[in-house]
Amino acid sequence: MAAAVGILTLMVSTVSGQSADPAFDVRMHYDKSDYMVPMRDGTRLFTIVYTPKDASQTYPILLVRTPYSIAPYGPDEYLDVIGPSVEFDRDGYIFAFQDVRGKFRSEGEFQVIKPLRTDDAGVDESTDNYDAIEWLIQNIPNHNGRVGQWGISYPGWQTVMGMVDAHPALAASSPQASPSDMFIGDDWHHNGAFRLMYAFSWLSRNAQTRSGQTEQRATAFDYGTPWGYRFFLEAGTLANLTEQYFQDRVPTWTEFMAHGTYDDYWQQQNALLSLDGINHPVLNVAGWFDAEDFYGPLSIYYTLEQMNPQNQSTLVVGPWLHGGWRRMDGDVLGCVEFGSKTSHYFQREVQYPFFSYYLKDRGAWQSQAAEAIVFETGTNAWKTYDAWPPEATEPASLYFHPNGRLSFEPPLSRTTNTYDEYVSDPENPVPFSSEIRTTQGHLWMIEDQRFASTRPDVLVYQTDILTEDVTIAGPIVASLFASTSGTDSDWVVKLIDVYPGDAVGQACDVPMGDFQMLLAGEVFRGKFRDSYSEPRPMVSGEVTEITFDLRDRYHTFRAGHRIMVQVQSTWFPVIDRNPQSFVDIYNANASDFEVATQRVYRSVELPSHLTVGVLPGQD
């Protein structure tokens, strides 16, 4: 069974996953020790520290805190690469790794995305991070007094928590693919829609109640089939999954089922509310095709800029899936080629110089650092900007027209009853991928969309063949004027780059002629159109405007390509099925699920469209 990605990247994205340097044996250069480090409430957290054998100089400390195990355990078992990349191992750092509270060999109880404490006597991941740094500073010899922290995915979130009320020795942080808000845009929900496939796999492996300290991971649930689409469809309702699989084994799932709106439970987990007062440099890293945590890094960057405008904060975005810059070369993703090993560029030219400058006073990072270091897909080039989005972007809209046409020209029809329609059947949902798998996999956010484009429950709009390049940068916002025959509905919008008919490629065995590269896609649950906290039903047959963000992109649609938009109401099972009736979906019965007729309008008065930022005059 394939392993899930997302914050289920285990230590692949945090510790392992790097190719070892055959000319550099970490055993020859580092000693390994383990400790039970006490927190302020007496709970002890298992910590492994790798220290350079050369004690003639001092070194900065690099800290990673993770719920995914800091294995290998044991004094004679070493990681092949200890640092974020091999450059760090060669240069000399003190590397510290810690099993977070309640996980693996640490004491205490684990709480998924534990909210920050509300009183001074409490403990949380911020206090644990502070206490870990304090212990390291006081007990590990030969350090230079500076600490850096980094992590990918959940460890990225741990890094963000360490930035809050930070220890004075913390000199640099790099949260990478960190979630920020689990109801709005990260792992568990997107715009209020539940990410079923991912939550099921992650919670089954990472949130089961444990009986005590262990070095072993929990056993995942048995799907009984390699086809996740069939498994989840036959399971029926979320209530059935709760009864058959979770019950009292995974308290977090039970909590999710009891909190179907953006209430205090979710709002207290919102990391963005606590990012004021950050006064050390931050390197924020994301991947354009990260299906789990792309909202997080972008929202963290924007919030840091707003709350701490004088602080040095850099955004890096490359053509990667979740954590791909750590465990892949970055020259290809699925069938799409990027022309160079983008991960190597990031590791050697961005990440390593960042920490080297702030922890060792080496190099010239501060004088050379841009506000945004971003990879432009389509032309396959790294670019730097003083602001993100680039200040030169100009807003433009891609409007829906009759006969599936998409154009930057607004519609001409003044007849309000001008629409395209489809029938959405919860018993026959649109699959999110053409692959047969139980987990969502790695590549679906860049996957060929031809499998969906011929379905009758997917609307397709595309431009004429482009006569010149079109470069977009920054947010992509969908504005749908839509109606449903039901009382609730999901709306999925996908932005796609359609290749020429004679296109060729070497990355995969899929014919690239007319390839439909998914560039951006997002879902919105209709009942949350006015408020995530106070949902209200859609009125059957009534046209309403539904506006939502497909998140940022930086991409050039090349001359000879087409721009396509697909609209649908199911995206299964990556997103749970909406019954299309206004009910508590987490406790819905099979009888609550209804077939619905969906209409998307495209007139002067009701102009459904996507808004993008266009960069003029790109080379």
N, C-alpha and C positions, 0 to 999 in steps of 0.2 A: 504494500500500500504506500502511495506517495506521501511524503511528509508535507505538512502544511507550511506555508510561509506566513509573513506578517510578523506580529510580535511572537509568533511561534518560529522564529529563526534560530532558536536554541543558541548555542555558543558559536554557531557557524558565522554569525554576523558580529560576534563580540570578541571571541578569542581565537577560535580555529578558522579554517577556511582559507588561510593564506598559504601560498606555495613557499616551502622552506627554501632558504638559500643553501645549496649544497656546500658552498665554500665557508659557511659560518655555522658552527655547531653550538647551539645555545647551552648545551651541557658543559662545554669547555669554558664558557664565559659567565655563567650565572649559577648561583646557589638558589635552592628552593626551600622555603620554610613554610609551615602552616601554624596558625594561631586561632584561638577562640577569643575574639575581641569583644569586650564588654560594652554594651550600650548604657545610657544613663539610667535605664530602668532595671539593669541587671541582666537583661537578655544577652546571650553571647552569640556572635555571628562568626561563622567559619570563614577564615581569610587565608589566602595563599599569597606569599610575597616572593618574587624573584628579584634577587639583588646581584649586581655585578661583582664578580670575584675580585676585580681590581679595586681595592679599598684606598688607593692613593689619592682619589679625588671624590668630590661630592656629586650627587645626581638628583635630578628632580624625580618626583613620584608621579606615576600615571595610574589612576584608579578606575576600575570598572566594577560596578555593582550590578548583579544580575539574578533573576529568578530561574535561569536556565541551566544552572550547575557550572561550577568553576573547574570541573574535571579537566585533565586527569588528576585524581586524588593519589596520594602516596608520594613519598620523598624521591622516589626514583623515576617517576613518570613526569615527563616534561612536554610542554607544548612545542610544536615544531617552530612556530612563530609566536613570540610572546606579546609584542606590541601591536599597534594598529597596522603596521607593515614592517617589512624586514629592515628598513632604514633605522627604525627606532632601536631594534635589537643591536645593530652594529654600533650605534652611537652611544648607547649606555644610558639606561633609565632604571629606576626602581619600579617594578610593575606589581601592582597590588590588585587582587581579585577577591570579591566577597560574595558569598551566597547571601541573598537578602533574607530578612527576617521570615522565618517559617518555611524556608525552602532548603531542600537537600540537607547538608550537614549543619545548618544553622538552627538555633533554638527559636522558639516563639511561634506565632501564628501568621500565616500569609494572608493578606487581603489584597485582592486585585485592584490596582489603581487606588490605593488608599488615600483618602482625602487628607489634606493638611490639618494638623491639630487646631483646635479652637481654644485651647487653654495652654498656659505655660508649662503645666505639669504633664502634658501629653507627649506621646512620641509618634513620629511619622517617618517617612522616608527622608525628609529633609534633616531631621534631627539625627537619624541613623547615619546619614552621609557625613554630617558634621562630626559626629562622635568617631566615625571610622578615620577621618582625616586627623583628628586630634590624637588618636591612639598611634597612628602611623608616625606623626611628627615627633611624638614623645618616645617611641619605642624602637623605631628602625634607624640604625646608624647610617652615617655617610650621605644624608640627604642635604640638599641645598636650601631647604626651607620653602620650596615652591611645589605646589601640587597642581596637576592637570587632571581632568576627568573626561571620559568619553564613553560612548556606548551607542549601539544601534538598536532601534526598535524599543522594546521594553527597557533595556539598559539605557537607551537614549532618554526615555522618560525619567529613569532614575537620575540621569545626568541633569535634567531640568530641575528635578526636585533638589539636587545638590546646589543649584544656583540660587535657590530661595534661602534667605538667611544664611548665606554662604560662610564657610570657615574663612578667616582672614588669610590663610595660607593658599587658598584656592586662587590660582593665577590665570587659568585658562580653561574653558569648557568647550566641548564639541558634542552637542546633542545631534544625533544622526537618525533620521526616520523616526523621530519621537512623536507619539500621539500627543494631542493636546485636549481634545474634547470628544469623548467617546459616544456622544449622541448626535453631534452635528456632522462630523466628517471623518472619524477615524475607525478603528477596528470593529467596534460592535454595531454601529449604525452609520448610515449616510443620510443626512437630512431626515432623520427619524425612521428610516426604513432599516429593518433588522438584517444584519449580515449573517444569515443563517448558517451557511456552509462553513464559514470561518469560525464563528463562535462555537459551533458544535465540536469541531475538531480541536480547537485550542483549549477550550475549557475541559474537555475530556482528558487531555494530556497534562494540563498545567494547573488545574484548580480543584482536583479531587481532594477531599479531606484525607489527610495523612495521619498515621498512628504515631509517628515519631521521626527523628532524624534518619536520613537515608541517603544513599548515593544513587538510588534507582529512580527512574521516571515512572509515573503512573502508566498503566496499560491503557491504550486507546480503546474506544468502543469498537465492537465488531460490526461492520456494515453489512456483511453477508453478501456483498456484490461489489464489483469494481466500478459500478456505474452510480455515481452519486445522484444524478438526476432521478433515476428510478428509485433509489433508496429514499430520498426525501419526499418524492411525490407519493409513494406508497405509504410512508409514515403518516401522511395526512397533516393534521394540525400540529401547531407547536405544543398544545396541551398533550397530545399523544406522545410526542418526543419526551416531554417532561416526565410523564408517567412511565414510559418504557425504559428510559435510559438514565435520567438524572435523579429524580426523587430526592433523597437527602445526601446523595454522594457528592454533589457539586453545589454548595450553597450559593455561589455566585450566579449560576443559571437561575435558581429560584428567585434571587433578587431581581434579575433582569425581567423575569416574567411578571413581577409585581410592580415594575416601574416602566410602564409603556409610554410615558410622556416625559418631557424635559423638566422633571421635578427636582427637589433638593438633592435627591440621591445622585443625579447626574451632574447638577450644577456644582456641587461640592467637589467633584472630581476635575473640574475645569482648571487646567494648569495655567491658562492665560490670565486668570484673575490675580495671580501672585507674582507677576514678572516685573514689578516695579523695583527700583533700587538695585538693579544688577550693575555692578561696577567693575567687572573684569571682562576681557575680550571673549567673544563667542563666535565659534565657527559652526554654522547651522547647515546641515547637509540633507539633501533630498534626491530622489530619483523621479524623473518625469513619468515613469511607468510603474510606480509603486502603488499597488492596489489596496494596501492597508493604511499606510500612514504618509500620504502626501499632503493632506489638509494640515496635519500637525506641524511639520517643519515650516510651511508657508505662514501659517497663522502665528507660530512662535516668532518667526522673523518679523512679521508686520507688527506684532505686539511689542517686541523689544524695541523696534524703531520708534514706536509711538510713546512708550513709557520711559525709554532711556535714550533719548536722541543723541546724547553726547558720548554714549558708550560705543566702543568699537565692536561692531557686529557685522559678520559677513555671511551672505547666503551663497551656497554652492548647490547647483542642480545639474545632474548629468543624465545620460540616456540609460538609466538603470531601473531594474526592478527593486524590490525591497531589500536593502542591504547589498545590492549587487556590486557596489564599489569595493566591497571587502572580499568577496568570494568569486568574482568573475573578472575576466580581462576587460570587459566592457567594449569590445569591438563589434559585437553582434548580440542581438536579442531576438530570439525566435527566427523569423525570416528576414529581419531588417538589419542591415549592416551600417556601421557608423564610421568606418574608415580608419580608425586608430584604436589603440588600447586605452580607452578613456579612464578606466580605473587606475591604471598605472600613472597617468598624468595627475589625477587627483592625489594619489598617495604620495608621489614624489615632489610635485610642484605646488601643492596646496596644503595638505594635511601635515606633512612632515615639517615644512618651513614654518607653519603656524605655531606648532608646539615648540619647535626649536627656538623661535624668537622669544616667545613669552616665558618659557621655562629655562632657557639656557643663554639668552641674550645673544643669539647667533643669527646672522642673516639680516635682511632688511624688509621683513614682512610688513611692518607698519607703513613704510613709505611706499611700498608697492601694492598694498592690499586694495582691492576694489570693493565696492559695496556688494556687488553681485558678480559671481563667476559662474556663467551658465553656458550649457552646451546647446547650440542651435541644431535641432534635428532637421533633416531635409537637406541642408548644406553640409552638415557634419563638421561643425567648427566651434571651438571654444571662444566665447566672447566675454568681455568684462564691461561693467557699467557702474556708474556712480550712484545709481538708484535702480530699484526694481519696483514696478515695471520701468523700462527705459522711458525717459522723459519725452522722447521723440514720437512715442506711439500716438496714433490718431484713432479715435473710435470709429468703427464701421459695423454695419449690420448685414447679416446674411438672411434674406427673407425667403419664406416658403411661397412657391408659386404653383399654378396648376400643372398637371402632368408631371409631377415630381421634379420640377425645376427649382433650383436654388440660385439666388442672384443677390448682388449687392444693391440692386435697384429695388425700391419698395413696390408693393403690389399696387395695381391700378384699379382692381375691382372695388366698387363701392357697395356691392351687395353683401350685406352682413352674413347672409346665409351661404357663404362660400367656404367650404371645408373639405377635408379628406377624413375618412373614417375607417375604422377597423374594429373587429370584434375581439375582445380580450377574454380568454377562457382560462380560469385558474387551474383547470384540469389538463390544459395543454399549454403550459407556459413556455415562453421563448427561452431557450437555453442560453446561458452566458458564454458558453464555449462549445466548440465542436469536439473537444477531447472527452474521452471516457475515463473518468477519474472520480475518486471519492472526496478529494480535497480540491481547493480552487486552483492549485498549481501556480506556476511562476509567470506565465507568459500571456495570460488572457487580456491584459490591458494594452497589448500591442498586437493582438491576434487578428488574422484575416477575418473580416466580417461577412464574407460572401455567404456563409451558411445561414445567416439571419436575413440577408437582404431579399430573399425570395419568398419569405413567409408572408401570408396574408395579414398577419397581425403586427407587421412592422411597416411603418411608412418610410419611404425613401425619397430624399430630395438631393439633387446633385447639380453642380454648375456645369456650364459648357466647358470644353477643354480650355484650360488656362493658356493664354497667349504670352504671359509673363509671370515671373515669380511673384508670389504673395507671401509675405512674412508676417506672422502674428506673434505678439509677445504680451504676456500678462494674463489677466483673468478672461475667461470665456463665460458669458452669462446667457442662459436660455430663457426666453420669454415666450411662453406658450399661451395662446388664447384657446382654451379647451373646454370640453364638456364631457360628461359621462352619464350613462343611463343609470348608474349606480349611485351610491352615496359616499363612496370613498374610492380612491384610485391611486396607483403609482404611475409616475411619468418618468420614463427613461429617455435621455437624449444622448446620442453619441456623435462625435465629430470625427470624420474619417478622411484619410488621404487616399484617393483612388489612383493607382498607378496606370500608366499607359498600357495599351494592349500588347505592345511589343517589349515590355519591361522584362529584364532577366536578372537573376541573382544567384549567388553561390551559397547562401547561408543555410538553405533548407531545400527539400525536394518538392516544395509546393510551387506550381507554376506562378510566376510573378506578374504575368500579363493580367491587367484588371484587378490586381491585388487590392484589397480594401483594408488598409492599415488603420486600426483603431488608434486614434490620437488622444482622445479624451472622452470620457463617458461618466455620467452621473445619474442618480435616481433621486426623485423627490416624492414623498408621501403626501398626497393631496390634502388630507385633513389637517396638516400642519402649515397650510399656506399663510395663515395669519399669525399663528403662534405655535411654537413647539411645546409650550406648557399647557395651553388650553385648546386642544383640537376641536374642530367643529365639522359637521358633515358637509360634503359637497351636495348641492341641490341638483337633483336629477334633471338633466337637460339644460341646465343653466350655464352659460358661458362665463368662465372665470379666468383671470390672468394668473398664471403660475410662473414665478420667476425664481431661478436658482442658478448657482454657480457650478460650472463644470471644472473649476480650478484652473490655475495658470498653466500656460504652455508657451514654448518658444520654438516655433517651427516654420519652415519655409515649404509651402506647396509649390513645387517646381512647375515651370512651364511645361505643358503637355500632360499634366495631371488634372484631376478634378477634385473639387471639394464636395464632400457628401455629408449629409445629416440623416441619421436614422432616429425614429421615434417609436417607442413601444411602451407597454405597460407591465411587462414581466421581464425578469432577468434572473432566471432560476437555475440552480438553487443558491447562487451567491447572495441573492436577496430573497427573503421569505415571500410567500405569496400573499398579496393583499386580497382579502375576501371580496373586495369591491362593494362592501356594505359597511356602514359606520358601526363597527363593533370593537371591543377589546381584542385585538388580533392575537395576543398572547394566550387568551383563554377562549378563543373562538371555537365553535363546533363546525363540523363538516357542512351542516345545513346553512351556515352563514355565508358560504362561498357562492358567488353568483357570476354568471356570464354578463359582461357589460359591453355596450357599444360606445366607443370612444371617438370623439371628433376633435380635430385640430383645425382651427380657422385661419384664413389667410386673405384678408381683405384690407382695404385702407383703414377701416375702423378697428379691425381685429388682426393686426399684422404679426403673426407668429414669426419669430426670428431668433438668431443668435447674435450677440454683440461681442466683437473681438477688438483687440488693439492691433492696428496695422502699423508696421514700421516701414516708412517710405524709403526708397532709394537704397535698399540693401545691395551690397556687392554680390 
